[in-house]
């Protein structure tokens, strides 16, 4: 078995640091820790879900003019932690006001 000898401890330390940063950044990309988009909304309207309502019909009346309704529905579902197709009558949904 061949043994390796470290000739420069500084270069070896820099190499290990580089490898550690590379592994950590790769892990963060896959886990999504680098996502800088915030989920906090300061103003919202609480809407009660009626029979036959879905997230699209509720969002249609509250979507900002400069935003696509699909993006707004995505934000509402993420903000309320709900499935867009699985709303029950009587549920309370917070619709963000941008």
PDB file as gemmi writes it, atoms N, CA and C in Angstrom:
CRYST1    1.000    1.000    1.000  90.00  90.00  90.00 P 1                      
ATOM      1  N   UNK A   1       0.834  -1.167   0.000  1.00  0.00           N  
ATOM      2  CA  UNK A   1       0.000   0.000   0.000  1.00  0.00           C  
ATOM      3  C   UNK A   1       0.889   1.243   0.000  1.00  0.00           C  
ATOM      4  N   UNK A   2       0.571   2.150  -0.904  1.00  0.00           N  
ATOM      5  CA  UNK A   2       1.373   3.352  -1.040  1.00  0.00           C  
ATOM      6  C   UNK A   2       0.919   4.403  -0.036  1.00  0.00           C  
ATOM      7  N   UNK A   3       1.849   5.044   0.624  1.00  0.00           N  
ATOM      8  CA  UNK A   3       1.542   6.085   1.616  1.00  0.00           C  
ATOM      9  C   UNK A   3       1.866   7.443   1.003  1.00  0.00           C  
ATOM     10  N   UNK A   4       0.999   8.388   1.275  1.00  0.00           N  
ATOM     11  CA  UNK A   4       1.203   9.746   0.788  1.00  0.00           C  
ATOM     12  C   UNK A   4       1.688  10.635   1.924  1.00  0.00           C  
ATOM     13  N   UNK A   5       2.541  11.569   1.574  1.00  0.00           N  
ATOM     14  CA  UNK A   5       3.088  12.484   2.562  1.00  0.00           C  
ATOM     15  C   UNK A   5       2.644  13.899   2.200  1.00  0.00           C  
ATOM     16  N   UNK A   6       2.171  14.635   3.188  1.00  0.00           N  
ATOM     17  CA  UNK A   6       1.730  16.010   2.968  1.00  0.00           C  
ATOM     18  C   UNK A   6       2.962  16.901   2.991  1.00  0.00           C  
ATOM     19  N   UNK A   7       3.230  17.533   1.849  1.00  0.00           N  
ATOM     20  CA  UNK A   7       4.433  18.361   1.775  1.00  0.00           C  
ATOM     21  C   UNK A   7       4.179  19.784   2.255  1.00  0.00           C  
ATOM     22  N   UNK A   8       2.949  20.280   2.093  1.00  0.00           N  
ATOM     23  CA  UNK A   8       2.628  21.632   2.540  1.00  0.00           C  
ATOM     24  C   UNK A   8       1.296  21.595   3.284  1.00  0.00           C  
ATOM     25  N   UNK A   9       1.355  21.852   4.562  1.00  0.00           N  
ATOM     26  CA  UNK A   9       0.133  21.815   5.372  1.00  0.00           C  
ATOM     27  C   UNK A   9      -0.824  22.946   4.993  1.00  0.00           C  
ATOM     28  N   UNK A  10      -0.300  24.058   4.572  1.00  0.00           N  
ATOM     29  CA  UNK A  10      -1.145  25.191   4.179  1.00  0.00           C  
ATOM     30  C   UNK A  10      -1.942  24.850   2.926  1.00  0.00           C  
ATOM     31  N   UNK A  11      -1.267  24.316   1.910  1.00  0.00           N  
ATOM     32  CA  UNK A  11      -1.977  23.928   0.687  1.00  0.00           C  
ATOM     33  C   UNK A  11      -3.010  22.837   0.964  1.00  0.00           C  
ATOM     34  N   UNK A  12      -2.680  21.901   1.818  1.00  0.00           N  
ATOM     35  CA  UNK A  12      -3.608  20.834   2.166  1.00  0.00           C  
ATOM     36  C   UNK A  12      -4.823  21.402   2.906  1.00  0.00           C  
ATOM     37  N   UNK A  13      -4.622  22.364   3.804  1.00  0.00           N  
ATOM     38  CA  UNK A  13      -5.729  23.003   4.526  1.00  0.00           C  
ATOM     39  C   UNK A  13      -6.629  23.779   3.573  1.00  0.00           C  
ATOM     40  N   UNK A  14      -6.037  24.491   2.623  1.00  0.00           N  
ATOM     41  CA  UNK A  14      -6.822  25.225   1.619  1.00  0.00           C  
ATOM     42  C   UNK A  14      -7.625  24.252   0.771  1.00  0.00           C  
ATOM     43  N   UNK A  15      -7.029  23.148   0.386  1.00  0.00           N  
ATOM     44  CA  UNK A  15      -7.729  22.138  -0.400  1.00  0.00           C  
ATOM     45  C   UNK A  15      -8.917  21.568   0.365  1.00  0.00           C  
ATOM     46  N   UNK A  16      -8.724  21.231   1.645  1.00  0.00           N  
ATOM     47  CA  UNK A  16      -9.829  20.693   2.451  1.00  0.00           C  
ATOM     48  C   UNK A  16     -10.941  21.727   2.637  1.00  0.00           C  
ATOM     49  N   UNK A  17     -10.571  22.990   2.834  1.00  0.00           N  
ATOM     50  CA  UNK A  17     -11.569  24.052   2.963  1.00  0.00           C  
ATOM     51  C   UNK A  17     -12.359  24.198   1.672  1.00  0.00           C  
ATOM     52  N   UNK A  18     -11.682  24.172   0.547  1.00  0.00           N  
ATOM     53  CA  UNK A  18     -12.350  24.270  -0.749  1.00  0.00           C  
ATOM     54  C   UNK A  18     -13.339  23.119  -0.951  1.00  0.00           C  
ATOM     55  N   UNK A  19     -12.934  21.918  -0.636  1.00  0.00           N  
ATOM     56  CA  UNK A  19     -13.800  20.745  -0.775  1.00  0.00           C  
ATOM     57  C   UNK A  19     -15.011  20.863   0.153  1.00  0.00           C  
ATOM     58  N   UNK A  20     -14.799  21.321   1.387  1.00  0.00           N  
ATOM     59  CA  UNK A  20     -15.900  21.466   2.344  1.00  0.00           C  
ATOM     60  C   UNK A  20     -16.903  22.510   1.857  1.00  0.00           C  
ATOM     61  N   UNK A  21     -16.424  23.644   1.334  1.00  0.00           N  
ATOM     62  CA  UNK A  21     -17.318  24.686   0.816  1.00  0.00           C  
ATOM     63  C   UNK A  21     -18.076  24.167  -0.402  1.00  0.00           C  
ATOM     64  N   UNK A  22     -17.408  23.437  -1.253  1.00  0.00           N  
ATOM     65  CA  UNK A  22     -18.055  22.880  -2.444  1.00  0.00           C  
ATOM     66  C   UNK A  22     -19.165  21.901  -2.062  1.00  0.00           C  
ATOM     67  N   UNK A  23     -18.895  21.028  -1.120  1.00  0.00           N  
ATOM     68  CA  UNK A  23     -19.899  20.056  -0.676  1.00  0.00           C  
ATOM     69  C   UNK A  23     -21.065  20.768   0.003  1.00  0.00           C  
ATOM     70  N   UNK A  24     -20.784  21.743   0.851  1.00  0.00           N  
ATOM     71  CA  UNK A  24     -21.838  22.474   1.548  1.00  0.00           C  
ATOM     72  C   UNK A  24     -22.710  23.273   0.587  1.00  0.00           C  
ATOM     73  N   UNK A  25     -22.104  23.936  -0.392  1.00  0.00           N  
ATOM     74  CA  UNK A  25     -22.898  24.709  -1.344  1.00  0.00           C  
ATOM     75  C   UNK A  25     -23.740  23.796  -2.225  1.00  0.00           C  
ATOM     76  N   UNK A  26     -23.225  22.657  -2.608  1.00  0.00           N  
ATOM     77  CA  UNK A  26     -24.006  21.692  -3.387  1.00  0.00           C  
ATOM     78  C   UNK A  26     -25.190  21.192  -2.575  1.00  0.00           C  
ATOM     79  N   UNK A  27     -24.972  20.895  -1.317  1.00  0.00           N  
ATOM     80  CA  UNK A  27     -26.051  20.448  -0.435  1.00  0.00           C  
ATOM     81  C   UNK A  27     -27.126  21.535  -0.305  1.00  0.00           C  
ATOM     82  N   UNK A  28     -26.718  22.782  -0.142  1.00  0.00           N  
ATOM     83  CA  UNK A  28     -27.677  23.874   0.022  1.00  0.00           C  
ATOM     84  C   UNK A  28     -28.498  24.103  -1.242  1.00  0.00           C  
ATOM     85  N   UNK A  29     -27.902  23.910  -2.397  1.00  0.00           N  
ATOM     86  CA  UNK A  29     -28.639  24.061  -3.652  1.00  0.00           C  
ATOM     87  C   UNK A  29     -29.717  22.990  -3.761  1.00  0.00           C  
ATOM     88  N   UNK A  30     -29.387  21.765  -3.414  1.00  0.00           N  
ATOM     89  CA  UNK A  30     -30.359  20.684  -3.533  1.00  0.00           C  
ATOM     90  C   UNK A  30     -31.439  20.755  -2.463  1.00  0.00           C  
ATOM     91  N   UNK A  31     -31.119  21.236  -1.287  1.00  0.00           N  
ATOM     92  CA  UNK A  31     -32.102  21.325  -0.214  1.00  0.00           C  
ATOM     93  C   UNK A  31     -32.941  22.594  -0.350  1.00  0.00           C  
ATOM     94  N   UNK A  32     -32.407  23.616  -0.984  1.00  0.00           N  
ATOM     95  CA  UNK A  32     -33.150  24.844  -1.191  1.00  0.00           C  
ATOM     96  C   UNK A  32     -32.932  25.888  -0.110  1.00  0.00           C  
ATOM     97  N   UNK A  33     -31.841  25.801   0.606  1.00  0.00           N  
ATOM     98  CA  UNK A  33     -31.573  26.763   1.667  1.00  0.00           C  
ATOM     99  C   UNK A  33     -31.139  28.120   1.130  1.00  0.00           C  
ATOM    100  N   UNK A  34     -30.831  28.208  -0.139  1.00  0.00           N  
ATOM    101  CA  UNK A  34     -30.389  29.472  -0.709  1.00  0.00           C  
ATOM    102  C   UNK A  34     -31.548  30.280  -1.260  1.00  0.00           C  
ATOM    103  N   UNK A  35     -32.778  29.803  -1.114  1.00  0.00           N  
ATOM    104  CA  UNK A  35     -33.943  30.523  -1.608  1.00  0.00           C  
ATOM    105  C   UNK A  35     -34.157  31.763  -0.747  1.00  0.00           C  
ATOM    106  N   UNK A  36     -34.025  32.936  -1.333  1.00  0.00           N  
ATOM    107  CA  UNK A  36     -34.106  34.175  -0.572  1.00  0.00           C  
ATOM    108  C   UNK A  36     -35.511  34.766  -0.575  1.00  0.00           C  
ATOM    109  N   UNK A  37     -36.451  34.095  -1.190  1.00  0.00           N  
ATOM    110  CA  UNK A  37     -37.806  34.615  -1.264  1.00  0.00           C  
ATOM    111  C   UNK A  37     -38.481  34.459   0.091  1.00  0.00           C  
ATOM    112  N   UNK A  38     -38.982  35.549   0.615  1.00  0.00           N  
ATOM    113  CA  UNK A  38     -39.634  35.512   1.916  1.00  0.00           C  
ATOM    114  C   UNK A  38     -41.103  35.146   1.802  1.00  0.00           C  
ATOM    115  N   UNK A  39     -41.630  34.509   2.836  1.00  0.00           N  
ATOM    116  CA  UNK A  39     -43.032  34.124   2.847  1.00  0.00           C  
ATOM    117  C   UNK A  39     -43.866  35.014   3.753  1.00  0.00           C  
ATOM    118  N   UNK A  40     -43.269  36.056   4.296  1.00  0.00           N  
ATOM    119  CA  UNK A  40     -44.021  36.904   5.194  1.00  0.00           C  
ATOM    120  C   UNK A  40     -44.775  37.959   4.404  1.00  0.00           C  
ATOM    121  N   UNK A  41     -46.041  38.063   4.693  1.00  0.00           N  
ATOM    122  CA  UNK A  41     -46.905  39.054   4.068  1.00  0.00           C  
ATOM    123  C   UNK A  41     -47.460  39.910   5.190  1.00  0.00           C  
ATOM    124  N   UNK A  42     -47.359  41.214   5.030  1.00  0.00           N  
ATOM    125  CA  UNK A  42     -47.795  42.092   6.102  1.00  0.00           C  
ATOM    126  C   UNK A  42     -49.301  42.334   6.089  1.00  0.00           C  
ATOM    127  N   UNK A  43     -49.898  42.365   4.908  1.00  0.00           N  
ATOM    128  CA  UNK A  43     -51.335  42.608   4.817  1.00  0.00           C  
ATOM    129  C   UNK A  43     -52.008  41.451   4.081  1.00  0.00           C  
ATOM    130  N   UNK A  44     -53.120  41.009   4.600  1.00  0.00           N  
ATOM    131  CA  UNK A  44     -53.870  39.947   3.953  1.00  0.00           C  
ATOM    132  C   UNK A  44     -55.344  40.078   4.328  1.00  0.00           C  
ATOM    133  N   UNK A  45     -56.171  39.444   3.525  1.00  0.00           N  
ATOM    134  CA  UNK A  45     -57.607  39.411   3.774  1.00  0.00           C  
ATOM    135  C   UNK A  45     -58.000  37.968   4.060  1.00  0.00           C  
ATOM    136  N   UNK A  46     -58.775  37.765   5.097  1.00  0.00           N  
ATOM    137  CA  UNK A  46     -59.237  36.425   5.453  1.00  0.00           C  
ATOM    138  C   UNK A  46     -60.571  36.181   4.768  1.00  0.00           C  
ATOM    139  N   UNK A  47     -60.646  35.092   4.009  1.00  0.00           N  
ATOM    140  CA  UNK A  47     -61.853  34.731   3.264  1.00  0.00           C  
ATOM    141  C   UNK A  47     -62.321  33.369   3.736  1.00  0.00           C  
ATOM    142  N   UNK A  48     -63.616  33.227   3.955  1.00  0.00           N  
ATOM    143  CA  UNK A  48     -64.196  31.945   4.335  1.00  0.00           C  
ATOM    144  C   UNK A  48     -64.587  31.181   3.068  1.00  0.00           C  
ATOM    145  N   UNK A  49     -64.227  29.923   3.018  1.00  0.00           N  
ATOM    146  CA  UNK A  49     -64.509  29.092   1.844  1.00  0.00           C  
ATOM    147  C   UNK A  49     -65.963  28.622   1.898  1.00  0.00           C  
ATOM    148  N   UNK A  50     -66.683  28.834   0.813  1.00  0.00           N  
ATOM    149  CA  UNK A  50     -68.061  28.361   0.685  1.00  0.00           C  
ATOM    150  C   UNK A  50     -68.080  27.094  -0.164  1.00  0.00           C  
ATOM    151  N   UNK A  51     -69.236  26.436  -0.188  1.00  0.00           N  
ATOM    152  CA  UNK A  51     -69.390  25.222  -0.999  1.00  0.00           C  
ATOM    153  C   UNK A  51     -69.187  25.574  -2.471  1.00  0.00           C  
ATOM    154  N   UNK A  52     -68.333  24.836  -3.155  1.00  0.00           N  
ATOM    155  CA  UNK A  52     -68.073  25.053  -4.573  1.00  0.00           C  
ATOM    156  C   UNK A  52     -66.895  25.978  -4.844  1.00  0.00           C  
ATOM    157  N   UNK A  53     -66.377  26.628  -3.816  1.00  0.00           N  
ATOM    158  CA  UNK A  53     -65.219  27.505  -4.009  1.00  0.00           C  
ATOM    159  C   UNK A  53     -63.941  26.686  -4.164  1.00  0.00           C  
ATOM    160  N   UNK A  54     -63.040  27.217  -4.934  1.00  0.00           N  
ATOM    161  CA  UNK A  54     -61.693  26.667  -4.986  1.00  0.00           C  
ATOM    162  C   UNK A  54     -60.717  27.829  -4.930  1.00  0.00           C  
ATOM    163  N   UNK A  55     -59.464  27.532  -4.869  1.00  0.00           N  
ATOM    164  CA  UNK A  55     -58.464  28.578  -4.697  1.00  0.00           C  
ATOM    165  C   UNK A  55     -58.415  29.526  -5.891  1.00  0.00           C  
ATOM    166  N   UNK A  56     -58.713  29.006  -7.061  1.00  0.00           N  
ATOM    167  CA  UNK A  56     -58.684  29.836  -8.264  1.00  0.00           C  
ATOM    168  C   UNK A  56     -59.798  30.876  -8.246  1.00  0.00           C  
ATOM    169  N   UNK A  57     -60.993  30.481  -7.851  1.00  0.00           N  
ATOM    170  CA  UNK A  57     -62.106  31.455  -7.826  1.00  0.00           C  
ATOM    171  C   UNK A  57     -61.903  32.489  -6.729  1.00  0.00           C  
ATOM    172  N   UNK A  58     -61.331  32.079  -5.613  1.00  0.00           N  
ATOM    173  CA  UNK A  58     -61.059  33.041  -4.546  1.00  0.00           C  
ATOM    174  C   UNK A  58     -59.951  34.009  -4.955  1.00  0.00           C  
ATOM    175  N   UNK A  59     -58.937  33.504  -5.617  1.00  0.00           N  
ATOM    176  CA  UNK A  59     -57.803  34.331  -6.014  1.00  0.00           C  
ATOM    177  C   UNK A  59     -58.156  35.266  -7.168  1.00  0.00           C  
ATOM    178  N   UNK A  60     -59.120  34.868  -7.987  1.00  0.00           N  
ATOM    179  CA  UNK A  60     -59.479  35.664  -9.169  1.00  0.00           C  
ATOM    180  C   UNK A  60     -59.889  37.088  -8.786  1.00  0.00           C  
ATOM    181  N   UNK A  61     -60.541  37.249  -7.654  1.00  0.00           N  
ATOM    182  CA  UNK A  61     -61.017  38.563  -7.238  1.00  0.00           C  
ATOM    183  C   UNK A  61     -59.974  39.363  -6.463  1.00  0.00           C  
ATOM    184  N   UNK A  62     -58.848  38.757  -6.121  1.00  0.00           N  
ATOM    185  CA  UNK A  62     -57.852  39.426  -5.291  1.00  0.00           C  
ATOM    186  C   UNK A  62     -56.469  39.530  -5.922  1.00  0.00           C  
ATOM    187  N   UNK A  63     -56.305  38.973  -7.102  1.00  0.00           N  
ATOM    188  CA  UNK A  63     -54.980  38.978  -7.734  1.00  0.00           C  
ATOM    189  C   UNK A  63     -54.622  40.409  -8.163  1.00  0.00           C  
ATOM    190  N   UNK A  64     -53.394  40.859  -7.885  1.00  0.00           N  
ATOM    191  CA  UNK A  64     -52.970  42.188  -8.349  1.00  0.00           C  
ATOM    192  C   UNK A  64     -52.919  42.242  -9.872  1.00  0.00           C  
ATOM    193  N   UNK A  65     -53.109  43.404 -10.424  1.00  0.00           N  
ATOM    194  CA  UNK A  65     -53.150  43.560 -11.887  1.00  0.00           C  
ATOM    195  C   UNK A  65     -51.817  43.231 -12.556  1.00  0.00           C  
ATOM    196  N   UNK A  66     -50.720  43.423 -11.829  1.00  0.00           N  
ATOM    197  CA  UNK A  66     -49.407  43.178 -12.433  1.00  0.00           C  
ATOM    198  C   UNK A  66     -48.889  41.763 -12.175  1.00  0.00           C  
ATOM    199  N   UNK A  67     -49.741  40.855 -11.652  1.00  0.00           N  
ATOM    200  CA  UNK A  67     -49.308  39.501 -11.328  1.00  0.00           C  
ATOM    201  C   UNK A  67     -50.178  38.481 -12.064  1.00  0.00           C  
ATOM    202  N   UNK A  68     -49.539  37.442 -12.540  1.00  0.00           N  
ATOM    203  CA  UNK A  68     -50.250  36.340 -13.182  1.00  0.00           C  
ATOM    204  C   UNK A  68     -51.027  35.560 -12.113  1.00  0.00           C  
ATOM    205  N   UNK A  69     -52.247  35.148 -12.432  1.00  0.00           N  
ATOM    206  CA  UNK A  69     -53.091  34.461 -11.448  1.00  0.00           C  
ATOM    207  C   UNK A  69     -52.469  33.141 -10.997  1.00  0.00           C  
ATOM    208  N   UNK A  70     -51.729  32.481 -11.883  1.00  0.00           N  
ATOM    209  CA  UNK A  70     -51.080  31.218 -11.501  1.00  0.00           C  
ATOM    210  C   UNK A  70     -50.028  31.444 -10.414  1.00  0.00           C  
ATOM    211  N   UNK A  71     -49.286  32.527 -10.557  1.00  0.00           N  
ATOM    212  CA  UNK A  71     -48.280  32.857  -9.548  1.00  0.00           C  
ATOM    213  C   UNK A  71     -48.953  33.225  -8.226  1.00  0.00           C  
ATOM    214  N   UNK A  72     -50.072  33.963  -8.297  1.00  0.00           N  
ATOM    215  CA  UNK A  72     -50.789  34.348  -7.083  1.00  0.00           C  
ATOM    216  C   UNK A  72     -51.370  33.122  -6.371  1.00  0.00           C  
ATOM    217  N   UNK A  73     -51.959  32.201  -7.130  1.00  0.00           N  
ATOM    218  CA  UNK A  73     -52.507  30.977  -6.535  1.00  0.00           C  
ATOM    219  C   UNK A  73     -51.389  30.173  -5.879  1.00  0.00           C  
ATOM    220  N   UNK A  74     -50.230  30.122  -6.521  1.00  0.00           N  
ATOM    221  CA  UNK A  74     -49.088  29.420  -5.941  1.00  0.00           C  
ATOM    222  C   UNK A  74     -48.704  30.044  -4.599  1.00  0.00           C  
ATOM    223  N   UNK A  75     -48.629  31.385  -4.541  1.00  0.00           N  
ATOM    224  CA  UNK A  75     -48.265  32.070  -3.294  1.00  0.00           C  
ATOM    225  C   UNK A  75     -49.321  31.857  -2.213  1.00  0.00           C  
ATOM    226  N   UNK A  76     -50.598  31.905  -2.594  1.00  0.00           N  
ATOM    227  CA  UNK A  76     -51.671  31.701  -1.612  1.00  0.00           C  
ATOM    228  C   UNK A  76     -51.609  30.282  -1.053  1.00  0.00           C  
ATOM    229  N   UNK A  77     -51.424  29.296  -1.920  1.00  0.00           N  
ATOM    230  CA  UNK A  77     -51.351  27.904  -1.468  1.00  0.00           C  
ATOM    231  C   UNK A  77     -50.143  27.693  -0.557  1.00  0.00           C  
ATOM    232  N   UNK A  78     -49.022  28.279  -0.916  1.00  0.00           N  
ATOM    233  CA  UNK A  78     -47.815  28.139  -0.103  1.00  0.00           C  
ATOM    234  C   UNK A  78     -47.975  28.872   1.226  1.00  0.00           C  
ATOM    235  N   UNK A  79     -48.556  30.061   1.196  1.00  0.00           N  
ATOM    236  CA  UNK A  79     -48.729  30.861   2.402  1.00  0.00           C  
ATOM    237  C   UNK A  79     -49.665  30.186   3.395  1.00  0.00           C  
ATOM    238  N   UNK A  80     -50.734  29.542   2.882  1.00  0.00           N  
ATOM    239  CA  UNK A  80     -51.713  28.879   3.744  1.00  0.00           C  
ATOM    240  C   UNK A  80     -51.404  27.411   3.979  1.00  0.00           C  
ATOM    241  N   UNK A  81     -50.394  26.891   3.281  1.00  0.00           N  
ATOM    242  CA  UNK A  81     -50.009  25.485   3.383  1.00  0.00           C  
ATOM    243  C   UNK A  81     -51.199  24.567   3.087  1.00  0.00           C  
ATOM    244  N   UNK A  82     -51.822  24.820   1.929  1.00  0.00           N  
ATOM    245  CA  UNK A  82     -52.974  24.020   1.507  1.00  0.00           C  
ATOM    246  C   UNK A  82     -52.748  23.515   0.088  1.00  0.00           C  
ATOM    247  N   UNK A  83     -53.481  22.479  -0.255  1.00  0.00           N  
ATOM    248  CA  UNK A  83     -53.515  21.965  -1.615  1.00  0.00           C  
ATOM    249  C   UNK A  83     -54.576  22.772  -2.366  1.00  0.00           C  
ATOM    250  N   UNK A  84     -54.239  23.382  -3.515  1.00  0.00           N  
ATOM    251  CA  UNK A  84     -55.205  24.232  -4.217  1.00  0.00           C  
ATOM    252  C   UNK A  84     -56.515  23.532  -4.569  1.00  0.00           C  
ATOM    253  N   UNK A  85     -56.506  22.231  -4.753  1.00  0.00           N  
ATOM    254  CA  UNK A  85     -57.726  21.520  -5.113  1.00  0.00           C  
ATOM    255  C   UNK A  85     -58.442  20.883  -3.941  1.00  0.00           C  
ATOM    256  N   UNK A  86     -57.962  21.120  -2.724  1.00  0.00           N  
ATOM    257  CA  UNK A  86     -58.532  20.434  -1.575  1.00  0.00           C  
ATOM    258  C   UNK A  86     -58.945  21.441  -0.501  1.00  0.00           C  
ATOM    259  N   UNK A  87     -59.987  22.218  -0.793  1.00  0.00           N  
ATOM    260  CA  UNK A  87     -60.526  23.160   0.179  1.00  0.00           C  
ATOM    261  C   UNK A  87     -61.885  22.660   0.647  1.00  0.00           C  
ATOM    262  N   UNK A  88     -62.170  22.873   1.915  1.00  0.00           N  
ATOM    263  CA  UNK A  88     -63.440  22.444   2.478  1.00  0.00           C  
ATOM    264  C   UNK A  88     -64.261  23.669   2.884  1.00  0.00           C  
ATOM    265  N   UNK A  89     -65.587  23.590   2.748  1.00  0.00           N  
ATOM    266  CA  UNK A  89     -66.420  24.712   3.184  1.00  0.00           C  
ATOM    267  C   UNK A  89     -66.172  25.023   4.660  1.00  0.00           C  
ATOM    268  N   UNK A  90     -66.040  26.312   4.944  1.00  0.00           N  
ATOM    269  CA  UNK A  90     -65.773  26.745   6.302  1.00  0.00           C  
ATOM    270  C   UNK A  90     -64.309  27.013   6.588  1.00  0.00           C  
ATOM    271  N   UNK A  91     -63.408  26.558   5.704  1.00  0.00           N  
ATOM    272  CA  UNK A  91     -61.983  26.855   5.874  1.00  0.00           C  
ATOM    273  C   UNK A  91     -61.761  28.352   5.756  1.00  0.00           C  
ATOM    274  N   UNK A  92     -60.769  28.836   6.463  1.00  0.00           N  
ATOM    275  CA  UNK A  92     -60.374  30.250   6.378  1.00  0.00           C  
ATOM    276  C   UNK A  92     -59.081  30.330   5.595  1.00  0.00           C  
ATOM    277  N   UNK A  93     -59.075  31.140   4.547  1.00  0.00           N  
ATOM    278  CA  UNK A  93     -57.912  31.301   3.680  1.00  0.00           C  
ATOM    279  C   UNK A  93     -57.454  32.752   3.780  1.00  0.00           C  
ATOM    280  N   UNK A  94     -56.163  32.941   3.965  1.00  0.00           N  
ATOM    281  CA  UNK A  94     -55.572  34.267   3.995  1.00  0.00           C  
ATOM    282  C   UNK A  94     -55.080  34.607   2.586  1.00  0.00           C  
ATOM    283  N   UNK A  95     -55.645  35.650   2.002  1.00  0.00           N  
ATOM    284  CA  UNK A  95     -55.237  36.095   0.680  1.00  0.00           C  
ATOM    285  C   UNK A  95     -54.336  37.310   0.826  1.00  0.00           C  
ATOM    286  N   UNK A  96     -53.058  37.196   0.438  1.00  0.00           N  
ATOM    287  CA  UNK A  96     -52.128  38.322   0.591  1.00  0.00           C  
ATOM    288  C   UNK A  96     -52.526  39.497  -0.286  1.00  0.00           C  
ATOM    289  N   UNK A  97     -52.311  40.686   0.253  1.00  0.00           N  
ATOM    290  CA  UNK A  97     -52.549  41.921  -0.493  1.00  0.00           C  
ATOM    291  C   UNK A  97     -51.186  42.516  -0.784  1.00  0.00           C  
ATOM    292  N   UNK A  98     -50.863  42.601  -2.075  1.00  0.00           N  
ATOM    293  CA  UNK A  98     -49.565  43.148  -2.493  1.00  0.00           C  
ATOM    294  C   UNK A  98     -49.720  44.588  -2.892  1.00  0.00           C  
TER     295      UNK A  98                                                      
END                                                                             
